[in-house]
Amino acid sequence: MAIIFVLICHSYSGDPLNGSFKEELYLVVRQIVTCAVPIFLAESGFFLANKHFSNRIEFFNFWSMHSFRIWLPMVVWSIPLFFIREHENPILSIVYLLLGGYSIYYFITLIIQYYAMQPLFGRITRVGVILSLVLTALCLSIDNYYTSIQGHHISLFIECAPFVMWMAYPAIGYYIGKNGRKYKVYPWLIIMTLGLVACVFETKWLYGYHENGIGATKISALIFSFSAIIVLFNEKTQKFFKSDSLWYSALVKVGEISFGIYLIHKYFLDFIIAPVINDTLLRALLTLLLSVAFILFFKKIFPDKFLQMFGFR
């Protein structure tokens, strides 16, 4: 579901201050899916929580192998964007490309940083989660004041690639992975609901300054996303959503190619769909369909050795 949430995030074309029923509905939907990146980060931590290394060499091999596996496809899909744009300093632009500075590829740099921090997160305690939460809240507050209230513009990479901006999410993922998924979920359902309501109102407030504040980099989104992760990762929640239905099987199949969808969907959205379609959900649906069709076609005609390089394996 997280990759579908990402598509809806990037497809959003509404006006939070419009006031019509449709715009209000889409604003609520947009705030619900704002937990997309936090969920991905928490999942990463959850699945690595019980990974142990006997020595530094073993850890370095793990870090370098996993990092290269996601870094190479990011570079491959950044190259077309490099040639589309004009460059005042081509050397710096190449460095920017290699670091994940184009489009939404900051996420790759972010994950590589968190891979490097696995030994630290592997010893996470409840106090560590709280400290990570406080650090994230502090960074979001500073960023929000500088960008949304004062109106300064910084690139998505500079704003979102530093690991301190999202520390709370891998931290809670590691903590749940180490301590289990059996816990009371109802208090967090209440916090999640209140956080979502706060997201809607904070977005309206921030948008009134410089038409910013829609996404995940705000305090209310931290409260909502953090509690949503705890709710979604709960054992009972997992059992509730799991089924043998066709829609669940389709979601699983989409999840299996989610990394590829993440890498290519902005090409379809920005260059084909967004210029002609304005509706948020229709944009997201068509982007998903085109991305899935492209990946399935690619996997049919190209041998397996090319799939990993393009992020489709």
C-alpha positions in Angstrom: 0.0 0.0 0.0 2.9 2.4 0.7 3.8 2.7 -3.0 0.2 3.5 -3.9 0.3 6.2 -1.2 3.4 7.6 -2.8 1.7 7.8 -6.2 -1.2 9.7 -4.6 1.1 12.1 -2.8 2.9 13.0 -6.0 -0.4 13.2 -8.0 -2.0 15.7 -5.7 -3.2 18.8 -7.5 -5.7 20.3 -5.1 -6.1 23.6 -3.4 -6.3 23.2 0.4 -8.0 26.6 0.8 -10.7 26.1 -2.0 -13.4 24.9 0.4 -15.4 22.7 -2.0 -16.4 19.2 -0.9 -14.1 17.6 -3.5 -11.1 19.7 -2.5 -11.7 19.0 1.2 -12.0 15.2 0.5 -8.8 15.2 -1.5 -7.0 17.2 1.1 -7.9 14.5 3.7 -6.8 11.8 1.4 -3.5 13.6 0.8 -2.9 13.8 4.5 -3.7 10.2 5.0 -1.1 9.1 2.4 1.5 11.5 3.8 2.7 8.5 5.9 4.0 6.8 2.7 7.7 7.5 3.2 7.5 7.0 7.0 6.0 3.5 6.3 8.8 2.6 3.9 11.4 3.7 6.5 9.7 1.8 9.3 9.5 -1.3 7.1 13.2 -1.1 6.4 13.9 -0.9 10.1 11.5 -3.7 11.0 13.0 -6.2 8.6 16.6 -5.4 9.7 15.8 -5.3 13.4 17.2 -8.8 14.1 20.0 -8.7 11.6 23.3 -9.4 13.4 26.9 -9.2 12.3 29.9 -11.0 13.7 32.4 -8.3 12.7 32.9 -5.0 10.9 33.9 -6.6 7.7 30.6 -8.6 7.6 28.7 -5.4 8.3 30.6 -3.4 5.6 29.9 -6.1 3.0 26.2 -6.0 3.9 26.1 -2.2 3.7 28.0 -1.9 0.4 26.0 -4.7 -1.3 22.6 -3.5 -0.3 23.5 0.2 -0.9 24.8 -0.6 -4.4 21.7 -2.6 -5.2 19.5 0.5 -4.8 22.1 3.1 -5.8 22.8 1.8 -9.3 19.2 1.9 -10.5 18.8 5.3 -9.1 21.7 6.6 -11.1 20.4 4.8 -14.3 17.0 6.5 -14.0 18.6 9.9 -13.1 20.6 10.0 -16.3 17.7 11.1 -18.6 16.9 13.9 -16.2 20.5 15.0 -16.3 20.4 15.4 -20.1 17.0 17.2 -20.0 18.2 19.9 -17.7 20.6 22.8 -18.3 23.7 22.9 -16.1 25.7 25.9 -15.0 28.3 23.6 -13.6 28.2 20.1 -15.2 30.7 18.6 -12.6 28.6 19.6 -9.7 25.5 18.4 -11.5 27.1 14.9 -12.0 27.9 14.8 -8.3 24.3 15.8 -7.6 23.2 13.0 -9.8 25.4 10.4 -8.1 24.1 11.5 -4.7 20.4 11.2 -5.6 19.7 14.8 -6.1 17.3 14.5 -9.1 13.6 14.1 -8.8 12.5 12.1 -5.7 15.7 10.0 -5.5 16.7 11.6 -2.2 15.0 8.5 -0.7 17.9 6.3 -1.9 20.5 8.4 -0.2 18.3 8.4 3.0 18.1 4.6 3.0 21.8 4.2 2.4 22.4 6.4 5.5 20.1 4.3 7.6 21.8 1.1 6.4 25.0 2.6 7.7 23.3 3.2 11.0 22.1 -0.4 11.4 24.4 -1.2 14.4 23.1 1.9 16.2 19.4 1.1 15.5 20.0 -2.6 16.3 20.4 -1.6 19.9 17.4 0.7 20.0 15.4 1.0 23.3 12.3 2.9 24.2 14.4 5.8 25.3 16.2 5.7 21.9 12.8 5.9 20.1 11.7 8.9 22.2 15.0 10.7 21.5 14.6 10.0 17.8 11.1 11.3 17.9 12.3 14.5 19.7 15.1 15.0 17.2 12.8 14.5 14.2 10.3 17.0 15.7 13.0 19.6 16.3 14.3 19.2 12.7 10.8 19.4 11.2 10.0 22.5 13.2 13.1 24.3 12.0 12.5 23.2 8.4 8.8 24.1 8.6 9.5 27.6 9.9 12.2 28.2 7.3 10.4 26.9 4.2 6.6 27.1 4.9 6.4 30.2 7.1 9.3 32.3 5.9 9.0 31.1 2.3 12.6 30.1 1.6 13.0 27.6 -1.2 15.5 24.7 -0.9 15.7 21.6 -3.0 13.9 18.4 -2.1 17.3 16.7 -1.7 18.7 19.2 0.7 15.5 19.3 2.7 14.7 15.6 2.9 17.9 13.6 2.4 19.5 14.3 5.8 18.8 11.3 8.1 17.9 13.5 11.1 14.7 14.6 9.3 13.2 11.1 9.5 14.9 9.4 12.5 11.7 8.5 14.3 10.4 6.2 11.6 13.2 3.7 11.3 13.6 3.9 15.0 10.0 2.7 15.7 10.4 0.1 12.9 13.5 -1.4 14.6 11.8 -1.2 18.0 8.7 -3.1 16.9 10.9 -5.6 15.0 12.9 -6.3 18.2 10.1 -6.3 20.7 7.2 -7.9 18.8 3.9 -6.7 17.4 1.6 -7.7 20.3 0.6 -4.5 22.0 -2.5 -2.4 22.6 -3.5 -0.6 19.5 -6.6 1.5 20.5 -4.7 4.4 22.2 -2.7 4.8 19.0 -5.8 4.7 16.9 -7.0 7.7 18.9 -3.7 9.5 18.5 -3.6 8.7 14.8 -7.1 10.1 14.3 -6.3 13.3 16.2 -3.0 13.6 14.2 -4.9 13.3 10.9 -7.3 16.1 12.0 -4.3 18.2 13.0 -2.7 17.5 9.6 -5.7 19.0 7.8 -5.7 22.1 9.9 -2.0 22.6 9.9 -1.8 22.2 6.1 -4.5 24.9 5.7 -2.6 27.2 8.1 0.8 26.7 6.4 -0.6 26.9 2.9 -1.9 30.3 3.6 1.7 31.7 3.9 3.5 30.5 0.8 1.4 27.7 -0.6 3.5 25.1 1.2 3.1 22.6 4.0 1.1 19.9 2.2 3.6 17.0 2.7 5.2 15.0 5.5 7.6 17.6 6.8 5.4 19.1 9.6 4.7 18.2 13.2 1.1 17.0 12.8 2.3 14.6 10.0 4.9 13.2 12.4 2.2 12.5 15.0 -0.1 11.0 12.4 2.6 8.9 10.6 4.3 7.7 13.8 1.0 6.5 15.3 -0.2 5.0 11.9 3.0 2.9 11.8 2.3 1.5 15.2 -1.3 0.7 14.3 -0.4 -0.8 10.9 2.4 -2.9 12.3 0.3 -4.4 15.0 -0.3 -8.2 14.7 -4.1 -7.8 14.8 -4.1 -5.1 12.1 -2.0 -7.4 9.9 -4.5 -10.2 10.3 -7.4 -7.9 9.6 -6.0 -6.8 6.2 -4.7 -10.2 5.1 -7.1 -12.2 2.9 -7.4 -14.4 -0.2 -9.3 -11.8 -2.2 -8.3 -10.6 -5.6 -7.5 -7.1 -4.5 -5.2 -8.3 -1.7 -3.3 -10.5 -4.2 -3.0 -7.5 -6.6 -1.6 -5.4 -3.8 1.0 -8.1 -3.1 2.0 -8.2 -6.7 2.3 -4.4 -6.8 4.4 -4.6 -3.6 6.8 -7.0 -5.3 7.7 -4.4 -7.9 7.3 -1.3 -5.7 10.9 -0.3 -6.0 10.6 -0.2 -9.8 7.4 1.7 -9.6 9.1 4.3 -7.3 12.0 4.7 -9.8 9.9 5.3 -12.9 6.5 6.6 -12.0 7.5 10.3 -12.1 8.4 10.0 -15.8 4.8 8.9 -16.6 3.2 11.3 -14.1 5.2 14.5 -15.0 5.6 14.1 -18.8 2.5 12.2 -19.9 -0.3 12.3 -17.3 -0.1 15.5 -15.3 -0.1 17.8 -18.4 -3.5 16.5 -19.5 -5.2 15.2 -16.3 -5.9 17.3 -13.2 -7.8 14.9 -11.0 -5.6 13.6 -8.2 -6.9 10.0 -7.9 -7.2 9.6 -11.7 -3.6 10.7 -12.1 -2.5 8.2 -9.5 -4.4 5.3 -11.0 -3.1 5.9 -14.5 0.4 6.4 -13.3 0.2 3.1 -11.4 -1.2 1.2 -14.4 1.4 2.6 -16.8 4.3 1.9 -14.4 3.2 -1.6 -13.8 2.6 -2.3 -17.5 6.0 -0.9 -18.4 7.8 -3.0 -15.7 6.0 -6.2 -16.8 6.8 -5.5 -20.4 10.4 -4.8 -19.6 10.7 -8.0 -17.6 9.3 -10.0 -20.6 11.8 -8.7 -23.2 15.0 -8.2 -21.2 17.2 -10.9 -19.6 17.4 -11.2 -15.8 20.9 -9.7 -15.7 19.5 -6.3 -16.8 16.6 -6.3 -14.3 18.7 -5.5 -11.2 20.5 -2.6 -13.0 17.1 -1.0 -13.7 15.6 -1.8 -10.4 13.0 -4.3 -11.7 14.2 -7.5 -10.1 
